[in-house]
Amino acid sequence: MIITSSNRLYGGLWGFILIMGLAGCEGDPTDTSTDVVYESTGEVDMRFDKFLVEENIAVPKDGVPFLGMVFGISSTQDYLLVRDLTQAPFVTVYDKASLDSLGKIIPNGKGPGESLNPGKLLPVAGTNTFWLFDGMMQRFQLFDVASALAMSQSGDSYEPLRDFTLMDSLRGSNDPDIVSDSLFVTPSLTFDDCRFFYFDPTPHLLRKVGKLPPPQSNWPKQGEKAHFSIAASYYIAKLATHPQKDWVAVAYVNTDVLEIYKEGTLVRRIQGPEDIEVQKEIREEQRGLYLAQNSQETQTTYLQVHSTDQYIFGQYRGENADQSRTIFVFDWEGRPIKKLLLDQDFSVCWIEESKEKTCVLYVALSETGVIVRIPLDIGLHT
């Protein structure tokens, strides 16, 4: 596995990956995956120098004060969910219409409805349910928000609607997303031959997609005791899926690249304006882990990525940027639509499409931790 030096936004992320990796290699059950189909894809390259449309956005002064540390925001049909890894229960639930706090769910633990390290929350479209991914246990649990709140308020344990754990070679997931209630995608620190893979709640490996670039000349050979692929750990990817279709947007933390896959085929590979390729010095460490250090002062690019029915949103931090205030907007054909520049730094964001086919942006402000809601006019098609 590779651990990189990172900016202040993601100082906790790499520590989480290291913890996840160590825990994920102990006592794996028998692998249930069979009938793997490897799909080799071509590449369609696009390049843009700048966005023709830029919009400056004034962040509202009023918002929801949050006393903890915001690690993630997501939403179901009626609820806003805020994830905090520093205190359990880990997820605070808000009424999405009023932004009133309704309570907290998901206590610390290994039992049903509990989590040791709650990672990404994956809402099931059009419902008030979501999958919780626990990176340490590589476990997925399906929650109904109202039922989980009721159990939490009564002091009773919540029994998830469904529950499964990634096993053996499927372990190493670090940013899963959901295509449908029975189909998931994720990049993996384990595989060295694909960008991401599909799996179902069995769990069963269905298909590998894409290829990682070849190792760079200064990388060490993969050690026999290595737990993870050097390439997969270096090219850390952030995923977002289309709400209705099997389309996946893949943005890279260490490179200035965004890729779009449709039905498992790469259709766009978009090179950004700064052409960043972070240079690393990599040496093999004990216990099968790897250490990567910046050999020059460069910043990461895509920090997180989200999507709606028509657009892909990537929080972007360029090589010379002092702040993390920029969101790039593309359509699903890879065309650069608009560059959004907020007037305050934000740590995490969440973007959804409303029933009126307009976009709503939620951000947690870096300085205050306040969560604000911002309507966006992207120019959605009818």
N, C-alpha and C positions, 0 to 999 in steps of 0.2 A: 504494500500500500504506500501511497505517497502522501506526505503531509507537507503543505506549502505554507510559506509565510503569507499572511493575508492582511487586507485592510481592516479597519475597525468594525465595519459592518458584519464581517464574517469571521471574526475572531473565534466565536463559539462554534461555528459550523465544523471547522476541521477537527476540533476537539471531540465533537459528537461523532464524526466519522471514525476517528481512532477508537473511541469507546465501542462503537458499533462493530468495528472490525474484529476487535479482540474477543468480544462476546459472541460474535457470529461464528467462531471457529471451534467452539467447544461442544463436543458430543452431538454432532448432527445426526438426525434420524436418517433412515434410508430414503434415497431420492426416489420420487414417484414419477419423474419426467421420462417420457419415451417419445419416439417418433418425431425427433427434432428435424425440422426442415430449415436448412440454411439458405437464405435468399441473398444473392449477390446483386447489387443495384448499380446502375450507372449514376452519373452526376450531371446536373444541369447548373452551370455556374451563372451567378448574377453578381454585379458589383454596383455599389452606389457611392457617390462622393459626398452627397449631402441631401437633406430633405428639402424639397421645394416649399413645403408648408411647415412653419414653426409657430407654436403657440405658447405664450407665457401664461402661466396659471397662478393666480393669487390664492394661496391656501387660506381657507376660512379661519377666523380666530376662535370660533367656538367648536368644541368637539367633546369627545368622551374621555375624561381623565382615566388613566390606567396606572395603577400603583405598582405593578410588577414590570417585567421586561417582555416586550412583545416579540415573539419569535415567529409568529405566523398569523395571518388573518384569512378567513374563508367564510362562505355563507351558504346556507340552504335556502329553501323557498321563503321561509319566514324568520330565520334567525341569522345573526352575525356571530361568528365563533372566533375568539381570540385565544391563541395558544401561548402559554408562558411556562418555560421549562424550569424556572427557579422556585416555584412553589406549587404544591398540590392541594386540592385538585387542580389539574393543569389547564383546563379549558373554561373560560368565562363565556357565558351565553348572554346575548343581548337580543331584545326584540328589534327586528330590523327596521320597522316603521318608526318607532319612537326612540330607539337606541337606549332604552332603559335596561339596566342589568337585571337578569332573571335568576342568576345563580351560577354555580360552578359544577362541572362534571369531570369525570375521569380521575379518580384518586390514584396515588402511587401504589404499585404492587404488581404481582404476576397473575392475579386471579381474573375471573370474568369481569369485564368492564373497567379493568385497571390497566396501568401502563407504567413501565420503568423509564421510558424515554420517548414520549409522544412526538412523532415526527409529523409528516404531512397529513392534513385532513383532506379527504377526497369526497366532496359532496356528490350525491346521486342526483342527476338533473331532474328538476320538477318535483322534488320530494323534500321532506325534512329529515332525511337520513344522510349519514356520511360514514365512510370508512376511515378508521384511524390506523395509521401505520406506525408501529413501534420499531424504530431502527435498531435498538439493542437486541430485541428478541426476534426481529424480522417477522413480526406478527401483524395480521390485519383483523380488525374487529368492526362489525357494522352496527352503528348506533342509530336509534331513533331519538331525536333531541328531546321531545316532550317527555318520553318515558324515562330517559336517563335523568332529566331534571327532577321528575317526580320521585324517583328512587333516591337521588342524592338528598333531596329535602326531607325525606322520611327516614334517612339513615340506613336504608336497605341497600343491598348489593344489586347492581344492574346486570342483567344477563343479555349480552349482545344478540342481535338477530342472527348473525353468522360470525364465524371465527375460523381462520386458517393461518398457518405458518409456512414461510418459505423454508425449504430444506435443501441440504447439501449444496449442489452446484448453483441452485437458485439464490442462495444467500449472497449478500453483498449489495442488495438494492439500496440506493441512496436518494432517489427522487422519483418515486412511483407516481403514476397518474392513472385515471380510470377512463376507459373507453365506453364501457357500459357496466351494468351491475354484475356481469359475469365475464368481463374482459378487462385486463389491466396491462399497462406497459411500464417498463422501468429501465434506466441504465443500471449497470452493475459494475462493482469493483472487481468482480470475480472473472468475468469473461474478458478475453483479450482478442476476440475475433468479431465483435459486433458493437454497434452503437447502443442498441437497446433490445429488449426481448419482450414478447407477449406471454402472458400466463393467465390461467383462470383460477378460481377459488378452490380447485381440487387439492393442492395447487399442482398445475401441470404446465410444463414448458411447451408452448405451442409453436413459437417461431422466433428465430433470431433475425435481426434486421440491420443492414448497413455494415460498414467496416471501419475500424479504427485506423488512423494513419500508422505507417511503420515506425518502429522505435527510432529515436534520434541517435546519432553516432556516439554521444557522450553518455548514454544510459548504460548501466551495468546489465549483465545478462540476468535473466530471471532466475533467482535462486531456487533450489529444490524445495526449500521450506517456505517459500513465499505464499502468503495467504491470498494475495490479490495480484491482479495484472498491473504491471507498471503503466502500460499505455492507458488502460481504463481509469486508473487512479489519477493520471496526469491530465487527461482530457475530460475533466469533470463536466457533466452535462446537466442542464436544467430542462425539464420537460413540461409541456402543456398540451392538452388534447382538445380537439374540436368537441363541442357539446353534443352533437348528434352523429358525427361521422368518424370513421376510422382514419383521422388525420392527426399527425403528431408534429409539433414544433419542438426542435431541439436547439437550445442555445448553449454556447460554451463559455465557461468561466475564464479560461486561459487563452482563448483565441477570439478573434474578431469575426466569428462565423455564426450564422443562424441557418439551420437546415429545416426543410419541410418534407415530411413523408406522407404519402397518401396510400392507404391500403398496403402499407409496408414497403412502398417503393419511394426512393428518393427522387423528388421532382424539382426541388430548388436547393441550391447551396449558395447562400448570400454572403458575400464578403463585404464587411463594413468599411467605413471611410478611413480608419486609422491603420488598418492592415496589421493589427497587433499580433505578435507571436511571442509570448512571454518566454524568455530564455531561462532555463533551469540548470542547476548543477545537482545531479542526482547521485547518491551513493547508497549502497546497500547497508541496511541496518540489521541488527540482531532480530531474531524471532520472525523473520520473513517480512519485516516492514521496511519501507524505503523513506528516505528523507530527501525532499526537494527544496532547494533554496534559490531565491532569485539571484541571478548573476548580474542583474542591472535593475535600476529603479523603474519598474513598470507597474501599471495598475491592471486589475482584471477588467473585463468588459461587461458581459451580460451577468448580472447578479441574480436576477430572477425573471421568470417568464410566465405570462398568463394569457388566456385566450377567451374569446367569445365566438359567437356564431360566424362573425365576419372578419374578426381581426385578431392579430397576435400583438401582445404588448410586452416589450422587454425593458426592464430597468437596466440602464446602460451607464457604465463608468469608463470613460476613455483614458488613454495613457496620460494625458496632461490635465485631466479634470481634478479639481480640488474638492468637488462636492459630488454627492450622489443624488441628483435632482432630475435626471433626464429619463424619459420613457420614450422609446422608439415604437411606432405603430406601423405594422405591415398588414396587408391583406393576406389571405391564404394562398394567393399566387406568388407571394414574395415581394410584391411591389411596395416600396416605402411610401406610406400615406402621410404621416405627420410626425413631427418631433415635438413632444410636450416637455416644457421646462418649468418645474415648480419653483416657487420662490423660497422654499425651505427644504432642508435635508430630510429625507425619510428613510427609515430602516427597512420596513417591509410594506408591501401593498397587496391589494386584492382588487380585481376588476370584474364586474359582472354586467350583463346586459339585462335591462329591465323589461317588463312586459310592454312598455311603450317603445321598445327597440332603441332606447338610448343607453349610454354607458354610464356606470357609476364607479368612481374610484374611491377606495378606502386606503388611507395611508396612516402609518404610525410615525409621528414626527420624532426625529432623532433626539432633539434637545429636551423635549418635555415629556415624550411618551404618550401625548394626547393622540387619540384616534379621530380623524376627521373624514367626512364624506364629501366628495366633490363630484358634481354632475359634469359629464364630458360631452361635448358635441364633436364627434369624430366625422360626422357626415354619413351616417349609416344609410345603406340602400334599403328601399322598401321591397 
